[in-house]
Amino acid sequence: LLNNQHLGMVVQWEDRFYKANRAHTYLGNPSNSSEIFPDMLKFAEACDIPAARVTKVSDLRAAIQTMLDTPGPYLLDVIVPHQEHVLPMIPNGAAFKDTITEG
């Protein structure tokens, strides 16, 4: 799970087309684990699924290896900056030829 503590694609639209004007897309504070919402680790625990959270790039490789070594389902909650956008994207009402691939 790439978790930016925002409604990811909505934030991307807000940044690109609405000068970063936020419309209640902020969910929680990833720098404080008690303020992360929803807490996907608790959800995984409720479903009896092993899970871990990664907040530092330096911990990512080991966490992925643990996930791959675990039989059955596993949730890896990777906290990422909300400023990271998903590309390519097609703007609303546009065609494939209008795909945004940069920046």
ABEGO torsion letter per residue (X at the ends): XBBAGBBAAAAAAAAAAAGGBBBGABABBAABAAABOBBAAAAAAAAGBBBBBBABAAAAAAAAAAAAABBEBBBBBBBBBAABBBOBBBBBGBBAAABBABX
